[in-house]
Amino acid sequence: MSLPEGYVEEACEMISRGFRAYKIHPGVLSTPDVILMVTMVREEVGPDVRLMLDPNCGYGYRKALDIGRALDRNGFHWFEDPVPHYDFDAIKSLSERLDVPLCMSDQNPNQFFNAANLHVIFSVANCDYFEYWMPQAAHQFGLVDDVHLNENGVIDAPTRPGLGYELDWDWLKSHTVDTLG
């Protein structure tokens, strides 16, 4: 998506599927376009949908501050990875100057880490959401019975031993690039 209107359409689609929260990945939109887009999305979905913004560590401090202020005005639930995860001065300053909480950093490269993260999510009181990618196939790899939503639109805690999921050894073997000997 490269226009603010596309994000509004996507938000409406996710809400129509029963999701009660929507995290926006704004790509390379300009600062004015991101501000317009988050305002348009909030106006369209109303105040009861939790909204988050995740530019994947792609903003400099000034852009993050300007957009963060728009998130404050629009009641966003969090601002995820606004600046590079190693820019501690920017993270500290943004935390002090914005009302929207910062969510830093979720650089999980595979489904096994997501399964482990579920255990943390289920064990702490201050974690509201698991990032459930759309389309679903984007995060379904390497497990026999992948993480999925139940009929109420939430993820049930796994009950099997270990991480609670069975590894799909056929998938893993077919996707192996190299092994360490």
Buried (B, 14 or more C-beta within 10 A) or exposed (E): BEEBEEBBEBBBEBBEEEBEBBBBBBBEBEBEBBBBBBBBBBEBBEEEBBBBBBBBBBBEBEBBBBBBBBBBBBEBBBBBBBBBEEBEEBBEBBBEEBEBBBBBBBEEEEBBEBBBBBEEBBEEEEEEBBEBEEEEEEBBBBBEEBBEBEEEEEBEEBEEEEBBBEBBEEBEEEEEEEEEE
